[in-house]
């Protein structure tokens, strides 16, 4: 499956979607850090510097999730579909039923931008979870299935097969304007050119005790001992750190914006939405390793209703005060206080609780979800210490 070679292809974005593998001698932790860095940069590029065009309508990306299965390079994410169509980079992939050619329907629909590489057998995709119309009142379309429904509605077709195979003739390159659905840089801005990409990758990462508060008018510069207000013309990105798994970090760039404009909104990360431990294949430990990876990126989280608890739990786990969590997520104070208590309970009952959940269907209830979140964080810390937990 050759990668697209359109002359209109956004080469900078393509290089972010299809990163080089980590060095051959990388440890699993180093490989994860390598890919997390690329995910962060790709998310910044998509959410801040690209638009999604749907016929005559334009949308910004509000929320995306990253999936990559690259077993030969220590990143065997079991939650990645692994479909053959995900061996490519820079194409539209509407979710399929298993490994078949049939499309998922109903509320199980989803759309990825592929990020795979056939040469090394890596499959991957960036799931589009939410978009916001530019102009027209800024309508938000939230949820993978509803994003697909909006696309089908705008094209006036009944299903994905009609759209992809009949209307598009199988041409699914994300830069192809002729099919009516394409990704394009905003105002020609390319934040991923060679020089700036090097700057972004070499940024100083500073540990942050409190995540960004959602104030887009000013940015917080962090040292190990002080917090002070700084200029608002830099970009702040909140990410979850892998060591320990629960801490948040901000990536501060030294890039000077080439065009004077309003400050970019901060990006937030959380675990991906809808993943569970109900399936224990290929192994419980592998699923535990990836179930709460902070591979979900969003801007303007107050506009999003789905997955709000995951962002709140990540902030609470990092030591953030409940009132700040309420401000950023829009969750109610009562809910946040309850989640905090249940998270702590989950930590205390780590192994016992995980034994009750792994390989079993459990009710999708907020209190239990908070407990499981705490239990997984307990497991991650045990794993980081080299302690093997048997289930």
N, C-alpha and C positions, 0 to 999 in steps of 0.2 A: 504494500500500500504506500505509494509515494506520497511525500508531503507536498502541499500545494506550492506552486511556483509562480503564482500570478505576479505580474509586475507591480500591481497595486498593493501587494502584501506589505503590511507594517512589519518591517524586518526587526525593529527594536522589540516590539511586542512579541514577535515570533520567537526571538531568542530567550525571552522571559518565560514563554509558555513551554519551551523545549530546552530546559537547562542542560548543561553538561553534567555528567554524573560526578559524584564525589571522587576524590583520588582513590586509586585502587587499594591503598593500605588503610583506608578510613575505618575507624571503629563504628559500630552501630550508632553510638551517640553522635559522633562527628557527622555521619551520613544524614541523620535526622536534622541536625543543625544546618547542614548544607541545603537540604531541600526546604526547610522552614524559611531560610533566608530568601530563597527564590520565590516561595509562595508569597512572602510579605511584599517583595518588590513587584511581583506580578499583580497582586491585589491593589497596591498603591497606583500602579499604572492604569489598571482597568477602572477603578472606582473614581480616581481623581482626574484622569487624563483621556478617557475614552467614552464614547457614547454608543449606544445600541440604536441603530436605525431600523425601523419597522415600516416599510413603505414610506409614507409621507410623515410619519411620526418619529420623534426622537426621545430616547429615554437615557437616563443615567443609571449606572449600576449602584444599587443600594446594598446588596448583600450577596456574597458568593461563598462557596465552599470548595476546598481543594481535595482531590483524591488522586493518589498515585500508588500503583503497585509496581515496584521495581526490585524484585527479590534478589537479583544479582548485586544490588548495591545497598543492601540492608534496609530496604523500605518496602516490606511486604504487606502493605495495608490491606487487611482482609475485607474492608468495607468498600473497596473499589470494585466496580462491576467486572472489570477485566474482559469486556467485550472486544472482539477483534477490531471493531471500528474505533476503539480507543487507542489503537496502536499508532494513530496519526497525530499530528499537531495542527491546530488552527482550523478545525472543521467543526460543523455542528453535529452533535450526537444526541438525538432524541432517544431516551431510554428504551431499551429492548427487553423483551421477555427472555430472561436467561441469556444464552449465547445464540439465540435464534435471530431471524430477520424481522420478526414481528414486533410491533411497537406496543409498549405498555399503554393502557388506556385508563379512563376514569381519573381518580385522584392520585394514581401512581405515575402519572406522566412527569417527565422532567427533561431539561435541556442542558447539555454540557458544551463547553468549548474544550475540544480534545487537547491533551497535553502529553500524548504517548510517544514512544519511539520504537518502531519495529525492529531496528537494528539490535537493540539490547532486550527486546521482549517486554518493554515497559508499557503499561496501559495506564491512562489517566484522563481526568477531566475536571473542569471547573464548573460546578453546578451553579446555575443562575437561580438564586432563591428569591430575589426581589429587585424590582426596577421602579423608577419614578419618571413620569413623563416630564419632559422639559417644556414648560409652558402649559397652557390648558389647565391651570389650577394645580399642577404638580401631582396628579393622581398617582397613588402608589399601587402597584400590582405585587402582592406578596404571596409567596408560596410557589414551589416549582410547577405544580399542576396548573395553577392559575396563570402563570407566565405563559405556559404552552397554550392554554385556552385563549389568551389574548392574541397570541400570534395567529392561531387558527381563525379567530373571529375577524381579524384585520384582513386576512387573505380570503375570507369567505369560503373556506373549505370545510368539509365535514370531519376529516381525520388526518392524522399524520402521514399515513401512507399516500393519500391523495396529494398532500403538500410536497413531501420529499421525493416521491418516485414519479408522480405525474407532473406536478407544477414545476418542480425544480429539476427533474430528470436526473436525480441523484447527485447534482452538483451542490456540495455542502460546504464550500470554503467560506470562512467567516468574513473574508474581505471582498467577496463577490457581490457588488451592488446589483448586478443583473437579476439576482434571485429575490431581491426585495428585503433581505434581512442581513445586515452587515454591521461590523464593528469599525469605528473610525476614530482617530485621534481628534481631540477637541482643539479647534483653531490651529491645527498643525503642530500643536505642542507635543514634543517627544521627550518624555522624561527618562527615556531608557537608552539614549545614545551612548556611544562607547565611553566618553569621558564621564558623563554623569552616572552611568551605571557603575563605574569603578568607585566613584565617590560614595554612592549609596551603599555599595557592598562593604566599603571600608569604614562605615560610620561607627562612631563610638556608641556602644550600647551601655546605658547606665541603668542600674537596678532602681526601680521605683517602688516605694512602699505604698503609694496611693495612685490608682489609675487616673487617667484624664477625666475631668469632671464634666466634659461636654461643652465647656465654654469655648466657642470657636473664635471669640474676639481676641483672645490672648492665649499664650502658650506657657506652660510651666517648664522651666529648665530645672533639672534635678541634679544635685550632687549627693554624696552619701550622708550629708548632715544638714543641708539647707534646701529650702524651696524658695525660688524667687521668680518674679514675673519678668518675662523677656519679650522681645519683639514678636509680633503675631504673623510675621511673613515667612515662617518656616513651617514645615509639615511635621506633625506629631503622629506617631503610630503606636498604639498600645498592642503589645503582643504578650502571649503567655510564654514564660520561660520553661525550658525543658529540665533545668537543673537548679533548684528543685522544680517539679512540674507545676506548682501552683503559683509561682510568683509572676508578676507582670513586669514587662520592660517597655521602655520607650526608645524608639530608634530616632535619634536626632541627626538630621542631615546638615551639612554645611553648604549646601547648594544655594546660590543666590538666584531667586526667581528672575527669569529673563523678561517677564512682563509684569508690571505692577497690577495687582488684582486683589480681590478679597481673599483673606486667608482661607486655606483649604481646611475643611472639617477634619477632625481627628478620625482615624480608623480604630475600630475596636475588634478584638478577637474573642472567640469563645470556642468550646467544643462544637462539633457539627451536630445538627438537629436530627433527631429520629433514630440514632444508632443505639443499639442495645446489646446485652450479653445473652440474649435468649438462645442464640446459636453458639455452640462452643467449638465450632470447627474454624480453621484447622486445629487450633489449640486455644484453651481458655486464656493462656498468658499472652498470646498474640493479639487476641481481641481486647484484652485489658490494656495492652500497650497502646492501642490506637483509638479506643472508644472515646476518649476525652482529649485527643490531640487538638490543640487550638488552631484548627485549620479553617475556621469560619471567620470571614472578615465582613465588616459592615460599617457604614457611616450613617449618621442620624438615627441611632438605635431607638430613639423615642418614637419614631414613625413605625416601628416594627412591633407586631404583637406576638408573632410566633418565635419560639426559641428565646423569649425574654428571660426565662428562668436560668438558662445556661450561662448567659452573660452575668446575671446577678450572682450566681453561685461562684463563678470564677473570681469575681471581684471580692466577694466575702471571704473566699479561701485565701486570697492574697492579703487579707487583713483590712480591707476597706471598711469604713464605717457604714452602717446601714443607710444613714441619711444620704450619703453620696451615691450609694447604689440606687436608691429611689430616684434621685435627680437624673442619673444617666439613663436608667432603663425604663422609667415610668411605671415600675411596679409599685404596688401599694405598700406603705410602711408595715402594715400587719403581715403581709405575705413575706416580705424580706426578713422580718424578725423570726417568723416561723421557719423559713428556709435555713436561716443561720443555725437555729437550734437543732434541726434535723440533720444538717451537714455534720455538726459536731458529734451527734449521736452515731452517724454512719462511720465516722473515723474510729470511734470507740469499739464498734462492733464489726470492724473491717472484715476479717476472714469469715466470721459467722454469717454476716449479711451476704457476702459475695457467694458463699456456698449455696445460699437459698435462691440466688438469682441466676447464676451461670447455667446455661442450657435449659432454662425454664421460662415460660411466659409469665410475666408479672404485670399487674395492673399499671396503666400509665397514670399514676397519681402523683401530684406535686410533692407531697411530703416524702413519699418513698423515693422519688427521683432525687431529692436532696440528700437522703441517706445514702443512696447508691453512689452519688457524686463523692461524698465524703469517704466512702469505703474504697472507691477506686483511687482516690488521692492517697489514702493509706497504703494501698498496694504499690503504687508508683514509688513511694518513698522507700518501702521495703525492698523493692527491686533495685532501686538506685544504690542501696547499701549492699547489694549482692546477696540478699536473703531470698531464697526460693520458697515461695508459698505454694503448697500443694492443696488442691481442691478435690 
